[in-house]
């Protein structure tokens, strides 16, 4: 994806819809039809997609892109991820305590004593609440809850988040500073 410097995943194209080149699209915007508000969308292979028509349909959007005029062309797009440049997201609409998940990636996770637990490498939502993935040298990747108890402060200017390692499940006893042993599964 050489054309975008700071890409943000906005949507994933699904199956074809009908015979005229429309596709089902899973939009990662709050309003699925707002996908067209961010300008042209880009794929990792450098293609650019312009939305001509968009309508909402049960948890997704039905989209017609410029140049995609038949079912065969639409079927060829299945599974394609679409991105925009981070600068295209409107910061002025955010409240003081709001931010984009893309801005969390790369922030260092530290406790009140300044001990680092790695950097945020991804944000996941598996349906039971958001999780932050932390990766660091000499550490296995860890998932922590993205909750007020675990993440105490987000400091975008200084590139860090303040965490409570016990609430995040990274240590059992805050006095010993040890990482809990791995849990054995069945």
MARKE-6166 format. One record per residue (C-alpha): x, y, z; residue number from 1. Coordinates in pm, 1 decimal, always signed. Layout:
N
<node><x>X</x><y>Y</y><z>Z</z><pos>NUM</pos></node>
...
This chain:
186
<node><x>+0.0</x><y>+0.0</y><z>+0.0</z><pos>1</pos></node>
<node><x>+267.7</x><y>+246.3</y><z>-105.4</z><pos>2</pos></node>
<node><x>+25.4</x><y>+529.6</y><z>-177.5</z><pos>3</pos></node>
<node><x>-108.9</x><y>+571.8</y><z>+179.3</z><pos>4</pos></node>
<node><x>+133.0</x><y>+676.6</y><z>+452.7</z><pos>5</pos></node>
<node><x>-97.8</x><y>+614.8</y><z>+748.9</z><pos>6</pos></node>
<node><x>-379.9</x><y>+386.2</y><z>+628.3</z><pos>7</pos></node>
<node><x>-696.3</x><y>+325.5</y><z>+828.7</z><pos>8</pos></node>
<node><x>-911.3</x><y>+23.8</y><z>+745.9</z><pos>9</pos></node>
<node><x>-1261.5</x><y>+146.1</y><z>+665.2</z><pos>10</pos></node>
<node><x>-1438.1</x><y>-150.7</y><z>+504.6</z><pos>11</pos></node>
<node><x>-1417.3</x><y>-502.6</y><z>+370.2</z><pos>12</pos></node>
<node><x>-1594.9</x><y>-597.3</y><z>+50.2</z><pos>13</pos></node>
<node><x>-1813.9</x><y>-906.0</y><z>+65.5</z><pos>14</pos></node>
<node><x>-2019.2</x><y>-1088.1</y><z>-194.0</z><pos>15</pos></node>
<node><x>-2176.8</x><y>-948.3</y><z>-508.1</z><pos>16</pos></node>
<node><x>-2532.6</x><y>-815.4</y><z>-483.8</z><pos>17</pos></node>
<node><x>-2745.7</x><y>-850.6</y><z>-794.1</z><pos>18</pos></node>
<node><x>-2630.2</x><y>-833.9</y><z>-1154.8</z><pos>19</pos></node>
<node><x>-2524.2</x><y>-470.8</y><z>-1197.5</z><pos>20</pos></node>
<node><x>-2193.7</x><y>-468.3</y><z>-1010.8</z><pos>21</pos></node>
<node><x>-2310.4</x><y>-386.4</y><z>-659.5</z><pos>22</pos></node>
<node><x>-2132.5</x><y>-545.1</y><z>-362.4</z><pos>23</pos></node>
<node><x>-2208.3</x><y>-601.1</y><z>+2.8</z><pos>24</pos></node>
<node><x>-1962.6</x><y>-407.9</y><z>+217.3</z><pos>25</pos></node>
<node><x>-1888.3</x><y>-439.2</y><z>+586.7</z><pos>26</pos></node>
<node><x>-1826.8</x><y>-80.4</y><z>+688.0</z><pos>27</pos></node>
<node><x>-1629.3</x><y>-2.7</y><z>+1004.9</z><pos>28</pos></node>
<node><x>-1791.1</x><y>+339.0</y><z>+1039.1</z><pos>29</pos></node>
<node><x>-2062.0</x><y>+410.1</y><z>+1299.7</z><pos>30</pos></node>
<node><x>-2309.8</x><y>+471.4</y><z>+1017.2</z><pos>31</pos></node>
<node><x>-2248.5</x><y>+223.4</y><z>+732.8</z><pos>32</pos></node>
<node><x>-2364.8</x><y>+473.5</y><z>+470.6</z><pos>33</pos></node>
<node><x>-2107.8</x><y>+729.0</y><z>+592.8</z><pos>34</pos></node>
<node><x>-1838.6</x><y>+527.9</y><z>+416.2</z><pos>35</pos></node>
<node><x>-1879.7</x><y>+754.9</y><z>+116.3</z><pos>36</pos></node>
<node><x>-1806.5</x><y>+1066.8</y><z>+325.0</z><pos>37</pos></node>
<node><x>-1429.9</x><y>+1006.8</y><z>+345.3</z><pos>38</pos></node>
<node><x>-1335.6</x><y>+1033.5</y><z>-19.2</z><pos>39</pos></node>
<node><x>-1188.2</x><y>+765.3</y><z>-239.5</z><pos>40</pos></node>
<node><x>-1107.2</x><y>+428.9</y><z>-86.1</z><pos>41</pos></node>
<node><x>-779.5</x><y>+247.5</y><z>-155.0</z><pos>42</pos></node>
<node><x>-689.0</x><y>-120.9</y><z>-165.5</z><pos>43</pos></node>
<node><x>-349.9</x><y>-259.1</y><z>-61.3</z><pos>44</pos></node>
<node><x>-260.3</x><y>-327.5</y><z>-424.4</z><pos>45</pos></node>
<node><x>-294.3</x><y>+43.7</y><z>-508.2</z><pos>46</pos></node>
<node><x>-636.9</x><y>+47.5</y><z>-672.3</z><pos>47</pos></node>
<node><x>-863.5</x><y>+342.2</y><z>-597.0</z><pos>48</pos></node>
<node><x>-1239.3</x><y>+303.8</y><z>-552.5</z><pos>49</pos></node>
<node><x>-1497.7</x><y>+578.7</y><z>-589.8</z><pos>50</pos></node>
<node><x>-1842.4</x><y>+517.4</y><z>-443.1</z><pos>51</pos></node>
<node><x>-2121.8</x><y>+605.7</y><z>-685.4</z><pos>52</pos></node>
<node><x>-2415.3</x><y>+478.2</y><z>-479.0</z><pos>53</pos></node>
<node><x>-2450.2</x><y>+348.1</y><z>-125.5</z><pos>54</pos></node>
<node><x>-2747.7</x><y>+224.8</y><z>+74.6</z><pos>55</pos></node>
<node><x>-2785.5</x><y>+50.7</y><z>+407.9</z><pos>56</pos></node>
<node><x>-2897.7</x><y>-311.0</y><z>+440.6</z><pos>57</pos></node>
<node><x>-2895.9</x><y>-506.7</y><z>+768.9</z><pos>58</pos></node>
<node><x>-2563.9</x><y>-431.6</y><z>+941.0</z><pos>59</pos></node>
<node><x>-2385.4</x><y>-353.4</y><z>+613.9</z><pos>60</pos></node>
<node><x>-2393.9</x><y>-132.5</y><z>+309.3</z><pos>61</pos></node>
<node><x>-2468.7</x><y>-211.5</y><z>-53.4</z><pos>62</pos></node>
<node><x>-2222.9</x><y>-17.9</y><z>-269.0</z><pos>63</pos></node>
<node><x>-2177.2</x><y>+49.1</y><z>-637.8</z><pos>64</pos></node>
<node><x>-1825.4</x><y>+156.7</y><z>-732.6</z><pos>65</pos></node>
<node><x>-1723.5</x><y>+344.7</y><z>-1046.6</z><pos>66</pos></node>
<node><x>-1604.1</x><y>+98.3</y><z>-1310.2</z><pos>67</pos></node>
<node><x>-1761.7</x><y>-210.5</y><z>-1150.5</z><pos>68</pos></node>
<node><x>-2055.9</x><y>-269.2</y><z>-1383.4</z><pos>69</pos></node>
<node><x>-2139.6</x><y>-639.1</y><z>-1372.8</z><pos>70</pos></node>
<node><x>-2161.0</x><y>-932.4</y><z>-1134.0</z><pos>71</pos></node>
<node><x>-1829.8</x><y>-1085.4</y><z>-1250.1</z><pos>72</pos></node>
<node><x>-1637.1</x><y>-767.7</y><z>-1171.8</z><pos>73</pos></node>
<node><x>-1817.0</x><y>-741.6</y><z>-836.1</z><pos>74</pos></node>
<node><x>-1738.4</x><y>-1104.0</y><z>-746.0</z><pos>75</pos></node>
<node><x>-1369.1</x><y>-1042.9</y><z>-811.1</z><pos>76</pos></node>
<node><x>-1364.7</x><y>-788.0</y><z>-525.1</z><pos>77</pos></node>
<node><x>-1482.1</x><y>-1031.6</y><z>-255.0</z><pos>78</pos></node>
<node><x>-1263.1</x><y>-1004.7</y><z>+56.5</z><pos>79</pos></node>
<node><x>-1085.2</x><y>-686.5</y><z>-52.9</z><pos>80</pos></node>
<node><x>-1003.3</x><y>-445.5</y><z>+231.4</z><pos>81</pos></node>
<node><x>-1048.0</x><y>-72.2</y><z>+170.2</z><pos>82</pos></node>
<node><x>-849.5</x><y>+202.3</y><z>+340.6</z><pos>83</pos></node>
<node><x>-830.4</x><y>+580.7</y><z>+365.0</z><pos>84</pos></node>
<node><x>-548.6</x><y>+807.5</y><z>+475.7</z><pos>85</pos></node>
<node><x>-568.3</x><y>+887.6</y><z>+850.3</z><pos>86</pos></node>
<node><x>-567.1</x><y>+1260.0</y><z>+769.2</z><pos>87</pos></node>
<node><x>-909.0</x><y>+1217.6</y><z>+602.1</z><pos>88</pos></node>
<node><x>-1073.8</x><y>+1141.7</y><z>+937.7</z><pos>89</pos></node>
<node><x>-1232.4</x><y>+1454.6</y><z>+1092.1</z><pos>90</pos></node>
<node><x>-1058.0</x><y>+1533.6</y><z>+1423.7</z><pos>91</pos></node>
<node><x>-1269.5</x><y>+1843.7</y><z>+1488.1</z><pos>92</pos></node>
<node><x>-1580.1</x><y>+1628.9</y><z>+1546.2</z><pos>93</pos></node>
<node><x>-1418.7</x><y>+1439.9</y><z>+1834.4</z><pos>94</pos></node>
<node><x>-1498.3</x><y>+1526.1</y><z>+2195.3</z><pos>95</pos></node>
<node><x>-1209.9</x><y>+1586.3</y><z>+2435.4</z><pos>96</pos></node>
<node><x>-1206.8</x><y>+1224.6</y><z>+2557.2</z><pos>97</pos></node>
<node><x>-1268.7</x><y>+1067.2</y><z>+2213.8</z><pos>98</pos></node>
<node><x>-1013.5</x><y>+936.0</y><z>+1966.0</z><pos>99</pos></node>
<node><x>-979.9</x><y>+693.4</y><z>+1679.1</z><pos>100</pos></node>
<node><x>-861.2</x><y>+340.4</y><z>+1751.1</z><pos>101</pos></node>
<node><x>-600.4</x><y>+384.8</y><z>+1477.7</z><pos>102</pos></node>
<node><x>-439.6</x><y>+653.1</y><z>+1695.2</z><pos>103</pos></node>
<node><x>-385.7</x><y>+403.1</y><z>+1979.2</z><pos>104</pos></node>
<node><x>-158.6</x><y>+178.3</y><z>+1775.7</z><pos>105</pos></node>
<node><x>+204.5</x><y>+245.0</y><z>+1860.8</z><pos>106</pos></node>
<node><x>+136.0</x><y>+396.1</y><z>+2204.6</z><pos>107</pos></node>
<node><x>+352.3</x><y>+258.4</y><z>+2486.0</z><pos>108</pos></node>
<node><x>+163.4</x><y>+99.3</y><z>+2778.2</z><pos>109</pos></node>
<node><x>+318.1</x><y>+198.8</y><z>+3112.1</z><pos>110</pos></node>
<node><x>+214.7</x><y>+171.0</y><z>+3475.7</z><pos>111</pos></node>
<node><x>+232.0</x><y>+449.6</y><z>+3736.0</z><pos>112</pos></node>
<node><x>+594.1</x><y>+358.3</y><z>+3816.2</z><pos>113</pos></node>
<node><x>+687.5</x><y>+399.3</y><z>+3448.9</z><pos>114</pos></node>
<node><x>+737.9</x><y>+27.5</y><z>+3380.9</z><pos>115</pos></node>
<node><x>+666.8</x><y>-56.0</y><z>+3017.7</z><pos>116</pos></node>
<node><x>+438.5</x><y>-343.7</y><z>+2923.7</z><pos>117</pos></node>
<node><x>+488.6</x><y>-305.7</y><z>+2548.9</z><pos>118</pos></node>
<node><x>+319.3</x><y>-102.7</y><z>+2280.6</z><pos>119</pos></node>
<node><x>-34.8</x><y>-122.7</y><z>+2147.8</z><pos>120</pos></node>
<node><x>-14.6</x><y>-319.9</y><z>+1825.1</z><pos>121</pos></node>
<node><x>-387.6</x><y>-365.4</y><z>+1755.4</z><pos>122</pos></node>
<node><x>-738.6</x><y>-303.5</y><z>+1886.4</z><pos>123</pos></node>
<node><x>-986.1</x><y>-591.1</y><z>+1869.7</z><pos>124</pos></node>
<node><x>-1358.8</x><y>-622.8</y><z>+1925.9</z><pos>125</pos></node>
<node><x>-1473.5</x><y>-982.6</y><z>+1946.6</z><pos>126</pos></node>
<node><x>-1817.3</x><y>-883.4</y><z>+2077.0</z><pos>127</pos></node>
<node><x>-1760.2</x><y>-881.0</y><z>+2453.7</z><pos>128</pos></node>
<node><x>-1575.4</x><y>-549.9</y><z>+2475.7</z><pos>129</pos></node>
<node><x>-1271.7</x><y>-397.0</y><z>+2314.0</z><pos>130</pos></node>
<node><x>-925.8</x><y>-540.3</y><z>+2373.4</z><pos>131</pos></node>
<node><x>-581.9</x><y>-387.6</y><z>+2323.8</z><pos>132</pos></node>
<node><x>-298.7</x><y>-610.5</y><z>+2206.0</z><pos>133</pos></node>
<node><x>+34.9</x><y>-524.3</y><z>+2365.7</z><pos>134</pos></node>
<node><x>+364.0</x><y>-640.7</y><z>+2217.0</z><pos>135</pos></node>
<node><x>+709.5</x><y>-580.7</y><z>+2353.4</z><pos>136</pos></node>
<node><x>+1062.4</x><y>-717.6</y><z>+2332.8</z><pos>137</pos></node>
<node><x>+1102.3</x><y>-1039.1</y><z>+2531.2</z><pos>138</pos></node>
<node><x>+727.9</x><y>-1059.6</y><z>+2597.7</z><pos>139</pos></node>
<node><x>+452.7</x><y>-1263.3</y><z>+2447.9</z><pos>140</pos></node>
<node><x>+172.4</x><y>-1057.0</y><z>+2297.0</z><pos>141</pos></node>
<node><x>-93.5</x><y>-987.3</y><z>+2559.9</z><pos>142</pos></node>
<node><x>-455.6</x><y>-880.2</y><z>+2529.5</z><pos>143</pos></node>
<node><x>-586.1</x><y>-639.8</y><z>+2792.8</z><pos>144</pos></node>
<node><x>-937.9</x><y>-505.4</y><z>+2834.1</z><pos>145</pos></node>
<node><x>-989.5</x><y>-156.6</y><z>+2698.8</z><pos>146</pos></node>
<node><x>-1180.7</x><y>-43.8</y><z>+3006.3</z><pos>147</pos></node>
<node><x>-1160.4</x><y>+245.8</y><z>+3250.5</z><pos>148</pos></node>
<node><x>-1026.1</x><y>+9.0</y><z>+3518.4</z><pos>149</pos></node>
<node><x>-739.6</x><y>-123.0</y><z>+3303.0</z><pos>150</pos></node>
<node><x>-658.0</x><y>+185.8</y><z>+3093.4</z><pos>151</pos></node>
<node><x>-638.1</x><y>+482.9</y><z>+3327.5</z><pos>152</pos></node>
<node><x>-521.6</x><y>+751.1</y><z>+3085.5</z><pos>153</pos></node>
<node><x>-459.5</x><y>+798.1</y><z>+2715.0</z><pos>154</pos></node>
<node><x>-186.6</x><y>+1048.4</y><z>+2636.2</z><pos>155</pos></node>
<node><x>-167.8</x><y>+1084.2</y><z>+2257.7</z><pos>156</pos></node>
<node><x>+72.4</x><y>+1380.0</y><z>+2276.2</z><pos>157</pos></node>
<node><x>+336.3</x><y>+1181.2</y><z>+2466.1</z><pos>158</pos></node>
<node><x>+264.6</x><y>+853.7</y><z>+2287.4</z><pos>159</pos></node>
<node><x>+159.6</x><y>+646.0</y><z>+2588.1</z><pos>160</pos></node>
<node><x>-126.7</x><y>+497.5</y><z>+2780.9</z><pos>161</pos></node>
<node><x>-126.2</x><y>+462.1</y><z>+3158.1</z><pos>162</pos></node>
<node><x>-249.6</x><y>+119.7</y><z>+3265.2</z><pos>163</pos></node>
<node><x>-326.8</x><y>-60.2</y><z>+3588.9</z><pos>164</pos></node>
<node><x>-138.2</x><y>-387.4</y><z>+3531.0</z><pos>165</pos></node>
<node><x>-346.0</x><y>-578.1</y><z>+3786.8</z><pos>166</pos></node>
<node><x>-682.1</x><y>-468.6</y><z>+3637.7</z><pos>167</pos></node>
<node><x>-538.5</x><y>-542.1</y><z>+3292.8</z><pos>168</pos></node>
<node><x>-456.6</x><y>-899.2</y><z>+3400.4</z><pos>169</pos></node>
<node><x>-82.5</x><y>-856.8</y><z>+3347.4</z><pos>170</pos></node>
<node><x>+11.9</x><y>-922.1</y><z>+3712.0</z><pos>171</pos></node>
<node><x>-170.9</x><y>-1099.6</y><z>+3993.4</z><pos>172</pos></node>
<node><x>-35.2</x><y>-909.5</y><z>+4290.8</z><pos>173</pos></node>
<node><x>+70.5</x><y>-548.0</y><z>+4237.4</z><pos>174</pos></node>
<node><x>+337.3</x><y>-580.8</y><z>+4510.9</z><pos>175</pos></node>
<node><x>+536.0</x><y>-858.0</y><z>+4344.7</z><pos>176</pos></node>
<node><x>+538.8</x><y>-719.2</y><z>+3987.9</z><pos>177</pos></node>
<node><x>+544.4</x><y>-1070.5</y><z>+3842.5</z><pos>178</pos></node>
<node><x>+354.9</x><y>-1178.7</y><z>+3538.7</z><pos>179</pos></node>
<node><x>+96.8</x><y>-1449.6</y><z>+3617.0</z><pos>180</pos></node>
<node><x>+176.2</x><y>-1801.5</y><z>+3496.0</z><pos>181</pos></node>
<node><x>+10.8</x><y>-1906.4</y><z>+3168.5</z><pos>182</pos></node>
<node><x>-330.2</x><y>-2063.4</y><z>+3211.7</z><pos>183</pos></node>
<node><x>-366.3</x><y>-2417.6</y><z>+3093.9</z><pos>184</pos></node>
<node><x>-657.0</x><y>-2486.6</y><z>+2861.0</z><pos>185</pos></node>
<node><x>-847.8</x><y>-2808.3</y><z>+2820.0</z><pos>186</pos></node>
